[in-house]
Amino acid sequence: EETMQAEVEEVIEAETEEPINDNSSDWSKSTHSNDVEPNYEIVFNQSEVLTFNIVIESDDWQAMKEDAKENFSSNTNKALNNKNNNKEQDIKQQETAITEDSNPIWVTSTITFNGITWEHVGIRFKGNSSLRSVITSGNNKFSFKLDFDQFEDEYPEIDNQRFYGFKQLNLNNNYSDETLLHDKVAADLFREFGIAAANTAFCAVNVDYGEGSQFFGVYTLVEEMDDTGIENQFGEDSGNLYKPEGKGATFAAGSFDEDDMVLKNNEDEADYSDVLGLYDVINSDDRNTDYESWKSDLEDIFNVDGFLKWLAANTVMQNWDTYGISPHNYYLYKDNETDTLNWIPWDNNEAFVSSKKDTSALSLGLDEVGYGWPIIRHIMDDSDYKAVYDGYLQQFIDEVFIPEKMIEIYNAHYEMIKEYAYAERAGCTFIKSDESFDEAIEDIKDHVSERNTAVIKYLNK
């Protein structure tokens, strides 16, 4: 009876909670404090398009755009596409335009969601090639990163402010994706297949930067991995989390650079020994002289099976902006319970795309991947690992990437977002027209059947 009474009192308290901050009538424990678990049901609601209303002072908006134009629009990436399988041939390494040391500036904003307001929220632009494209084209559909206590030193009243338990969130602009589905669907499929990936949801974003509220279009709300994502996926988050970017992210021989192993947590304690260990093992001469020892050492430090599972799913879906083509868009997390590094996909807006410009998505056989990408090449050179990879190709199309199921998902998403997609306006969209949005949806439906056929043909050749 005492336990039941305590539970009833807890429910009553939650339903009648008073504001815990006198500076805002909207500030409450469940919505604004860091004393609650992240509320995934509200923040990543899958049954509707969420709406974020953002207000940024006009001077701050201009400062954001001027900073981005000055620091990022002139930078260019060097294409990284190694299609030569010759061990002796060097490959060009991509120079990253935007790094953790050159992030866009933060400014304050006011966020309103479901009629509740969060004050002094940090906001900045985010992205790499997408940010440069938006800047140079004059398109206003920027991607944003939100940090709800970024400015707590300047505004003590928002100390440890959270958004239903979340400190940071990403509003991705669905760059170069006329379906508006890629980022969300890919992450959902990875998680369904047992691969750690961020939670996502559809949202509509309105921004007032001094000229009245303007509809910025359909965005994908994406969970921040170093905020809540790791603990949500692994049950703990004490291990090192890296977001490799640039030459070192290839793990090619001679490429290791701590500056390219961007550490997202544990900065004071880290010595990079875990990622250096992976680099040393994947490039070790033991692979040629003591092969079984090399495999054992690799599996001791790296979740090879998890990597093969990601590689199979990613290659079936097709993604031209991923490891094996571009040295970014993944995390490595050291799970302290298993003592291994785990591969986590990120930024999937270019999934379900067979090619872009002069770059093609990886083939199912991966034969074109050279030794500049040793995590793929050295693992796929092993017949046992390749058999596991082939098995995951089959499992993915049998259990997850099923044409009938995927078409139902695409249709449901289409019905949910189409009116918002039709409302996107010139100068703040990547959709050419309402008709091209509809056609892109039909194309992605065809894509799933085409990829299933391709997998079956590859496995039975």
Disulfide bonds with the S-S distance in Angstrom:
none
